Amino acid sequence: MTQKEQSPITRAMFDQLILPVYAPAQFIPVKGQGSRVWDQNGDEYIDFAGGIAVNALGHCHPNLVKALHEQSEKLWHVSNVFTNEPALQLAQRLIDSTFADRVFFANSGAEANEAALKLARHYAIEKFSPYKTKLISFYHSFHGRTFFTVSVGGQAKYSDGFGPKPADIIHIPFNDLDAVKAVIDDQTCAVILEPVQGEGGLTSATPEFLNGVRELCDQFHALLIFDEVQSGMGRTGTLFTYQQYGVTPDILTSAKALGGGFPISAMLTTEAISSVMHPGVHGTTYGGNPLACAVGIAAFDTINSPQVLASINAKRELFIRELEQINQQFNVFTQYKGKGLLLGAELAPQYHGKARDFLNVATSFKVMILNAGASVLRFTPSLVITDEEIKEGMQRFAKAVAQISAS
Ligand SMILES: *Cc1c(COP(=O)(O)O)cnc(C)c1O
């Protein structure tokens, strides 16, 4: 062993070794079990962040560990020159449980959205006209960090500074049907939206808006894309959020919780739309990798069970009751947002812009939370977090709020 390998691994190394695009917490997690995480010092944290809505079954769920272990001794990777059993089994499950007839697997939310946007453009060009390329998107939306997806996303600060952007992308206010009416036309290939805007502050689409957008898309032969990377896989109480609205998209993307912590994503669509694709039009090396799909199957079967899905709203209610108790004492929240366990607490005006401070102080009281924008706290815990863990985490969080309100 070299001297370097013997020296302790420290948070300071991050600042020397890693591209400085993140500002991680000062502790380094080394172990997780359920909704608890331990750092290098053995300090225990309650996890209300769930790896940003990824660890939907907490850490090291036995079903996922078993699937990963079993598949790891069979077959890891064969490329898309071959197909594999786990990919076909996971695709079958996704198709059986949704509107979709076809699945494309990728490795991240951005890649699933990249595929969705390319498919929408290609479909419009093949079926209608080379000029049917306009994409309608919404302010505060987030669709990933590839250059196409970040340009489609509704926050210019993330896409500025990288040179010429992909053309024909329009951003308008979310939940504003008149704004959609004003820009949608025969040259529109797709409208893309999150039924609950995840990064953008946990604003839920209104039913009138989703229904209205669906009608307008039909009228102008534009495809409706739902980005359910964050809102899907049980997070809001149904397998996908569109199922609560009864508004069906033409293309849906899933990632984050799809692998419960193992990188995998999927784009779902119909037979008619997928008919414009053929070998060579799009692809990826790892997408549909047997290891990822085996874990995905275990995550899918565990999440898509009546017990888990039916418990989501009761857990949300418990979170809100606990938050309300804190609020009665400290007056920090003005409203609760989102759906199910995609839960937001909007900060009172005097705390606007300070969501990140709440995260940092919460960490010092050993509870992990998130923000969604600068003024909304976000809770995206494991879908199987226990009531006892919610209460214990909230006791810790109450101390953090007390400290902030006293400062
Ligand atoms: C996280 C997220 C993405 C991007 O997913 P990555 O895996 O980071 O590429 C896209 N859309 C939504 C709604 C997300 O929450």
The ligand as an ORCA input file, in Angstrom:
! r2SCAN-3c Opt
* xyz 0 1
  C     -33.675     14.479    -11.272
  C     -34.545     14.846    -12.414
  C     -34.096     14.756    -13.749
  C     -32.672     14.417    -14.096
  O     -32.315     13.131    -13.717
  P     -30.765     12.716    -13.708
  O     -30.786     11.280    -13.305
  O     -30.087     13.619    -12.742
  O     -30.252     12.923    -15.091
  C     -34.995     15.027    -14.755
  N     -36.264     15.368    -14.490
  C     -36.729     15.466    -13.222
  C     -38.157     15.828    -12.996
  C     -35.881     15.222    -12.145
  O     -36.340     15.346    -10.906
*
